[in-house]
Amino acid sequence: MAFKSLLSVAGADHSDRDVRTAASLCAEVGAHLSVLIMSPPPLGMSPPPLGDGIPEWPGNREQAIARLDKPFRQIERFSHDTASSGKTSREIHKLLRATWRCYDVDVVNCDQASVGDAVRARALCNDDLTIVGPALLNDIKLGPLVINGSLFDTGKPVLVVPEGAEATLSPRRVLVGWGFASRGVPFGSGSAESASRC
């Protein structure tokens, strides 16, 4: 089965190893590579309730500083995470410019509850395959959400590349699974034809 487009999902703090794997697979079949970088959610701090403002500064200084410490730490962490996702995006652009000609890179800021929806929307735009590499598999927070969003919510195939395995679009073994609708079978049948074991 000739794949036209592949989707690779990476966390903002992941290495470029998964993207390199996806780029080599794209080069193997001449496919378009879409990279989706999942970044932490935008900062959502609620204002203090009315009448609960900062106490009078000279009298309750320690209490006021303690109340401001948590929002300050949240802003500091968000600034660090945003800088990290921007750096990751630039590094991936630089890598893909040198290795592959047909690609796009997007950064998505969303909370954990929305990761599946963001990946599902992007996987539906990519008509063929989502690649889950070792860095994403080892990410306990992001990995399962990406797999659920791309596999179960779209019915499109997912290529799982565990640590130490060689990624190929002509595998020796293929596992095909489906729920009530057998949408996964037509997508997996191309790979299953070339496999020695299905």
Disulfide bonds with the S-S distance in Angstrom:
none
